[in-house]
């Protein structure tokens, strides 16, 4: 029997303003959505969550850029991942592989924000995560419907 892994604890509801550096409305605006979706993946018998990955980059190491052809293809892939059992779908718009070129914040947002908004508009209810190290991209992704921020900076 291997070492016991700690259970993922429930995420407390917080506002976008709290998430991005303030407790007032100055960080995200008065109509910022509450992040009240919870991941109840704790306790005895808790299910292990499965995360599917969607890279909307032309140079993806995992899929060769197959899902970078537009929002419809990306949303279809999210729906397929959920149908295959993904509880969470992590959406990334900038390659983090060694040697990958940096892209602008604007370009990263143009890749991920329409996909997140499109998935929500299509009725996707699975937990959506944005894979970024930029606060501005994370903020816009949450406002578009992302539930989690997967900060890939690793201490950059």
N, C-alpha and C positions, 0 to 999 in steps of 0.2 A: 504494500500500500504506500503510495507516494505522499509527499508533504501536502498538508491541507492548505488550500488557497483561501484567502479571506474572501468573504462574500461582498459583492458590490452593494453598497448602502444606497438607500433611497435618496434621490436628488431633491433637495428642498426647493420650493418655489421661490424664485427671485425675479426681480425685474431686470430688463435690459440696462436700465440706468445703474443698478447695483453691480451688474456684471462688468460694465465698462467704466468704472472709476468714480462713481458718485452714488449718492443715495437720493438725490433729487431728480428733477426732470431735465436738468441741464445736459446730461450725457446722451439721452436718447429721445427726448421729446415727450410731451404729455401723453401722447397716445401710444407709447411703447407697450408692446404686448407683454403680458406676464408669462414667464417661463414656468408654467405650472405642470407641464407634462412630467410625470415621475416614472422612473425605471424601478419598478418593484421587483428587483431581482435579488432578494435576500432571504435568509432564513433556511430552515430545513426543507429540503426538496425543491429549492429554487432552481429554475431552469437556467442553464447557461445561455447567454445571449449570443447570437451569431451576427457578425458584422459583414455585410457585403461591401465591396469597394468599387466605386465608379470614378474613374479618372477621365475628366473631360479635357485632356491635353492631346496635342498632336503627336507627342513623343512618349506616350505611356509605355513603361517597360512591361506592364502586365497584359495589355490588350492591343498594343500597337496603334492606339488612337481610333479604334473602331467606333467609339461612342462620342466622338468629337464632331460629328457631322450635323449636329443641330439639337435643339431642345427636344424635339419629338423622339429622336433616337435615344437620347439620354433618359428621358422619362420612361420610355418603354423598357430600357434596361433596368431602371429602378423597380418597375413593376415586376419584371422577370425575377430579379434578385429576391424580392419579397415573396413571390409565389414559390420560389425554391427554398424558402425558410429563413431568409434574413430578417432579423428583428430590428437591426439598425443598418442604414446605408450611409457610408462615409463618402462624401463627394469632394474631390480635389480638382483644382484648376491650374496648379503649377507643379511641374515635376520636381521632386526632391531627390531624384537619383543623383549619385555622384557625377559631377561634371555638367549637370543640366544648366542651361542658361536661365538667369533670373528674368522674370517678366515684370511689367509694371503692375501696380495695384489695380489700375483701371482694367487692364487686360484680364487679370485674375477674376475681378468682379464680373466682367462681361461673360466669362465662362461659367461661373458657378451660380450667380444670382438667378438668371433666367431658368436654370435647371431646377433649383429649389422651388422657386415660385411656380414653375410649370408642374412640378410633381404635386404640390399642394392643390393647384387648380384642377388637376386630374383626379383628385380625391385620394392621393396616397396618404395613409395615416400612420405608416411606420415611422419610427424615430429617424430623423435625418440629421446627419453630422456633417460639418464642413471641415475640411482638412486644410488648415492655413496657419501661418504664424503672424499674420497681419491683423491687428485689431480692427482696422477699418473694414476689411473683408469680413471678419467675424461678425461685426456689428450689423452690416448690411445683410449677411446671410441669416442671422437670427430674425431680423425684421422681415425677411422674405419667407420665413417658415422653418428654418433649421432649429433643432432642439438642442444640439450639442456642438461644442467647438473642440475639435481635435487639433490642439496646438502642437505642431510638428517641429517647433524651433529647437527642441532639445538643448536649450540653454544658449542659443545664439545671442 
